[in-house]
Structures are given as structure tokens and as C-alpha cells.
Amino acid sequence: MKIVLAGGGTGGHFYPLIAVVEAIEDISKERTLIEPDIYYVGPDPFDMNALVEHDIHYRPTSAGKLRHYPSILNFFDLFKTGWGIIRSIFQLFILYPDVVFSTGGYAAYPILWAARLLQIPVISYDADASPGRVSLWAASFSRWIALAHPDAAEKFPKKYLSKIARIGHPIRKEIEAPTKEGGHEFLKVDPAIPTVFIMGGSLGAKTINETVLDALPALVERYNVIHQTGGANLQDIANIANVELKESRYHDRYRPYGLLNSLALRMAGGIASVVVARAGSGTIFEIASWGVPSILVPIPTEIARDQTENAYSYSRGGAAAVLEQKNLTPHLLVAEIQRIMGDAPLREKMSAAAKAFARPQAARKLADIIVETALEHEPI
């Protein structure tokens, strides 16, 4: 059994692939299947270590972005995409997998084009409330289309609804279940004080980071603050925070980290009373799986269109508040955190809504479909 993974470019497209591979590994053991050969075909992987850890073979190809804003790079990237299609055709012809699993994005386009030409079965997954262009294009030849958000199905032509299912978002096992045990000690925060977790993302979020720094003196008076700043930003932010809190007796309540590893992320999610984050679909579903109330600050629509729709799709169920970046100020951020923290019934409702939205076992559901499709296609 051979399976090709397509997607990547960002963690939001890449890590669902890894979560599904984990579930495929579990299914193979449970059903005593011969361990499948799994390949990642695409540009440089977002996390090569994750591929190595799961014995996923890497086959390079190229892909160009199509940006939402005018850029000369769009022209040059057309040639990268064209060359990527040619390379992908050869890669898939040599491998001839039993199924291609795509999480969309520009990195998946050349591989999907080749799979369509070679008539290899395709399973598509899209994480956003407004599906990406690659996912919408691939709908016509995908055997199944899995979606994370309840609002996404209506964006596809009605003739494809029979092969669409909302399953939630595949989350890696190592971060899906939060843990409170040892979290305060590990992250060096006071267990007697509520904790606010700021998720700046792997690269950080400049506007959120700056707003949090300005709000720090007010925040640490009431809360522990765990702040994932992004690795490149950690030292600068730590230096500014030292100045901001120089006169504060609560200086030790602020804990900045560049990028939390999986264990630390689970612990932060387990001890947090409220999370402040961007609105990438992966981030939203991680927060939902922890059952923690959240405040989402989506990237503005002129930069990335999907996050605003993701945020409002999630908030409609009552799990989160949304602060648009143009309205984000230190005073408003502190006021919104205090509004949620000061209302226990509201926090309970938000937590319940988050858990209802999460739809656990999404990776397992996708893995079941992928394995069955591969077995059907595999020659006897």
C-alpha cells in the first residue's frame, strides 16, 4: 500500500498530514496490515523532523504561490508551478500510489494535477471556513472531501455535496489532550493565579506581541501570562518586558517562550483559563480540543482572507470572542480578558461550546477513508 501526501507550505497545511499518518499507523497495527509506504511529495517540508520521525519518504518538487495582492513574484511563480507539475507527473508515475491525500494550499496543486492526469484516487481535506482555491478546484475529481468548519460546505457547488463530510480538524495526538498535572511547575507559574496563554504562533504575531507588551503591567496584576512570542522575537520581547515590568512586584508572573514544544503546549492548554491567539484553523481546533475560552485576533483580510471567516465561524457557537486587528488596543484586550475571567457561567458556556466544536478523532476518520481507498485501489 502506497500513500502520497500533498500539502504543506505552512504548518496549518502540514501538521494535519502528520496527524493522519499517526492514525494510519494505529490502524495498520490494529488490523495487522503490512506497514504502508508513505511519501510526502512537494517543496521543502515545513518540518523535516516530523517526516523522519514517522518514516515518511520525501520526494521533492516545486510549487509557486498565487498571492492575493499584486506582485511580480506571481509571474515568476507560474514557472515554478509549471515545472512542479512536470516533476510531479514523473514522481507519481514512478511511485504510482494507491491514493493521494491532500490538505490543499499552493504546495498541493502540482501533485493533484499529476494525480488527476494519472487517474490516481484523491482524498481532499480543507481546514478553513472558506475553502482554498486548490481545494475548490480539486473537488471535481476528489473521491471524498473532508471539511473542518460547518460553514465550508456551502462554498462548494451543490453537485459535490454527496461526497462532502464535516469531520473536524486532524490534530497530532501529542497535543490534542491537554494536561494540568505538573503544568504550573513546568512553566514556572503560580498555581494560585489564573493563567492567560498568548499564542503568537511559530513565527510570532507582531501586532499581538506589541499589544501584549503594552498591556503587561495591567495583566500581571491579576494573571499569570504565558506568551509564545515566536523564536525570532523572544529576546527582544523579553528585554522590553523587563523594562515594562521593572517597577512591578508581579514581574515573575510573565513567562515568555519562543516556541513551545508539544509537551509544553499541552501543559499551557491544560492550565490556561483563556487563550489569546490568531485564527488559523489549526490553532482554533487545538484550542477547541482543550475546551478553553479564547479571544481570536484574525490576520486582516487584505493579508489573509481565511482567518476572519475562521474566527467568526468558531465564535458563532459561543466558544470565542473576536477582536479584529484594527480595533486591538491594550485597553480593549485587558477589558475583554477581564470580561471573560470575571464571569464563571460565561467561561463554562464557552468551554462547552469549544468542546462541541472540536469533533475529536478527525485524524482517525480521515485515516480510515484513506486506508480503505488505498486497499480498494491496490492490485490483488
N, C-alpha and C positions, 0 to 999 in steps of 0.2 A: 504494500500500500504506500503510495507516494502522495504527499500533500504539499502544495506550494502556497506560501503566504505572500500576500501583496498588501502594501500599505506602508506606513511609516512617514518619515519626514518630520513628524512631531511625536511627542510622547503619547498624545491623545489618539493617534492612529496606530502607534507601535505597540504599546503595552497591552491593549486588548488581544493582539495576536499572541502574546506570551501567555496571557490568562487562558486563552482557548487551548494552547498547546499543553498547559498543565492539566487541563481537563481531559484532553485526548490521551495523555499519559495514564491518567487514572482509569479511563475506560479500557485501554489496552490491557492493563493489569487485571482488571475485574473480569474481562471477557477472555482472558488468556489469548489475546491476538498477537500475532507477530508485530514487534515494535515497528511502527511506521517510519519511513524515511521522510523527514520534513525539511523543506527548503525555504529560505527567505530569498526572494528574487527582487532586487530593487537597488536604489542608490545606497550610499553608506548608511548602515543601520543606525538607528537612534541610540541603541545600547548593545554594542557587540558582546559585552559580557553576558547579557541575557541569552543571546543566541548560543554561546559556548556552553553555558550552564545547562541548557536543555538539548544539547546535541543537534541544534538546528544548523543545517549546512547553508552557507551564504554563497549566492551566485550574483555577481554584480551586474547591474545595468544602469542606465541613466534615465533621468526624467526631468523635465523643465516645469517650472511653476507658471501658472497663469494668474497674474496679480489682478486685484480688483481696481487698482489705480494705474494711471498711465505710467509706463516705464519702458525704456529701451530694452531692458532685460527681458521683457515679454517676447520681443522679436528673436533675440538670441536663444531663448529657451525653447522656441519652436524647433530649432535644430537639435537640441538635446533630447527633446521628446521623440523626434523622428528617428534619431539614432537609437534611442532606448527601445522603440518598437521593434526595430530590426534585430537588435541584440536579444530582446525578449522572445521573439519568434524562434530564434536558434536555441535559446536556453530551454524553452518549453518543449521544443521538438526533440531535443536530446533527452530531457528528463521524462517527458510525456507523463505528467502526473495524473492521478485519478480524480483530483479535484483541486481547484484554486479557491482559496478563501481570502477575500478582500475586505479591508476596513476603509477603503476609499482614500481620498486625497490624491494629490498630483503624482505621488510615487507609485500608485497602483495602476495608473492609466496605461502605460505601455504593456504591462503584464496582462491586463484584462483584454486589451486589444488583441494580443497574441493568442490568449485563451479562446476568444471568440472565433478567430480565424481557424484555429486548430480543433474547434468544437470540443473543448475540454469543459466539463461541468464547473460552474461558478456559483459559489455561495457568497452573497454580499451582506455586509453589515455597515450601518451608518449610526454614529453616536449622537448626532446633533438634531435639535428640534427642527431645523431647516436643512434637509439633506444636501450634501455637497454635489457639485456638478458631475463628478465622476460616478457617484452612486446613482444619480438620476439617469445618466447615460447608460449605465450598466444594467438598469432594471429590465430592459427588453430581452436580454439573454441570460440573466441570472436565474438559476433554478429556484432559489429561495432568497428572500430579502428579509433580514432581521433588523429591527429598529430599537433604539433605546427610548426615545421620547414619544409620548402619546400623540403629540401634535404632528409628527413627521409623516404619517401615512397619507394624510390628505394632500401632501405636496407631490405625490406620485400620480400618474394617470390611473383612472379607475380600473382600467383593464388589467392592471398588475396587482390589484388588492388581494386576489385569491392566493398569491404566493408571498404575502407580507405578514409578518408576525412581530408584535412588540414583546421583546424578551428582557429588556433591561440592558445593563452595560457589563461586559465581562471585566471583572476585577481580579487581580492576582490574589491568590489565596493568602499570601503573606501580609496583605494589608486590608483584606476585606473585613476581618473580625477585629474590632478594637480591643484593647486590653487596659484595664485600670491598674492591675496588680503591678506594683513597682514603678508605675509611670511617674509619679511625683519625685521619687528618689532618683530615677534615671535622668530625668530632665531638670532636676535640681530646682524644683519649685515647691512652694509651701502648700501642703495638702489642706490647710485650713482656709485657703483663699480660693475663690472661683478662678478658673483659667480661661483666658481668651487666646485662641490659636489663630495666628495670622498666616495664611498660606500664600506666600508670594510666588509660588511656582518654582520650577527647577532653575529658571533664568531670572527669577525675581519679577516684581511688578513695580516700576519706578514710582508711579503715582501713589499706589497703596503704601509703599515703603516710606515715601516722604510724608504722607498724611499721618501714618502711624507714629513717626518720629515726633511730629508736632503735637500729637495727642498724648504722647507718653506720660508726661507729668500727671495728667488727669487720670489716665488709665491705671497706672500702678498704685494710685491711692486706694483702689478697690479690688484690683485683679492682678493675678499673675499674667504675664504676656509672653507667650512662646511665639517667636517671629521667625518664620522661614524666609530669609531675605534673598535667596539666590546666591550661589557660591561666589560669583564675581563681586558681589556687593557687600559681603559680610564685614570686611574690615572697616570700610568707610562708614557703614551704618553703625557698627559698634562704637566707633570713635565719636560720631555725632551723638549717639545715645548717652555716652559718658558725659558729654557736655550738657545735654538736656537734663540729665538726672543728677548733675553734680551736687546740687543742694537738697536733693530728695533723700529722705531716710528710707524710701522704698526702692532704692536702686537695684537691690538683688531680686526684685520681682520680675525684672525684664531679662529674658533669655533669648538672644539672637542665635540663629543657626543658619549656615549657608544652605545646606540641602540635607534634610533629614533622611536617614536610611529607612528601610522598610520597618524595622523594629521600632525605631523612634517615632515613625509616622503613626503606627498603630497605637503607641502609648499616648501620643499627643491627642489623637482622636478619642481615645478612651477617657482622658481626664478633662477634655475641653467642655466648657459649658456653652460656648458659642464659637463659631468659626467665621472668620472674615476671609474671603477668597475671590479670585477671578471666577469666571463662569464657563470654563472649559467643561465639556461633557464628562470627561473622566474625573475631574475634580468634583463635580456635582454628585456623581454616583458614589464616589468614595465617601463623601460627607453623608450622603443618604444611607449608605450601608452602616455607618457608625451611629445613625439616629441622633445627630446633633443639630440643633438650630443653627442657622447660618445667615450671614449678610453677604450678598454677592455684589461684586463690582465688575460688571462686564466690560471687556475692551470695547471702546466706542465703535459704532457700526461703520464709520468711514475707514477703519483699520481692519476689523474682522466682523463680518456680519452675523456669524453664528452665535456669538456669546450672549448677545442681548436676548435673542429668541430662546436660547437655552435657559437663561436666568428667569425669564417670565414664565416659561413653560413649567419650570420647577416651582416657582413661587405661587402659582395659581392654586396648587394643592395645599398651601399654607405652611410649607416647610422652611421658607426663607423670606427674608426681606431683600429688596433690590435697591441699591444706590447707584444711580448712573454716575459715571466718572465726572461729568461736567458739574454735578451737584456735590461731589465729595469734598468735604471740608473736615478738619479735625473736630470742630464742634459738633457737626452733624454725625460723624462716626461715633463719637463718645455718647451722644444722646441716643442713638439707635441701639448701641450695645446696652446702655442702661435701661432702655425701654424693655428690651427682651429679658435682661437679667433681673429686673425688678418685678416681673410678672410670672410667677411659677406656673399658673394654669396655661399661660401662653406658651411657655417653654415646653410643657408637656404636649400640647397640641402640635407644636412644630416638630417635636421629636417623633410623635406618632405619624405625622404626615411624611416625614423623611423616610421612615422605615417602610411605609406603604408604597412610596415611590421607588424604593431601591430595587425591588424584584431580584432577590438573590438567585444564585445558581444560573445566571445568564451564560457564563462560560460553559457550564455543563450542557445546557440546552443546545448551544451552538455546536459544541463538540460532537454531540450525538448525531446531529444532522450531517456534519462533515464526514464523520466515520461511516454512516450509512450510505451516503452518496459515494464515497470512495469505494466501499465494498461492492456497490452495485456496478461501478464502472470497471473495477479490477477484473482482468481476464481470468476465466476459470481454468 
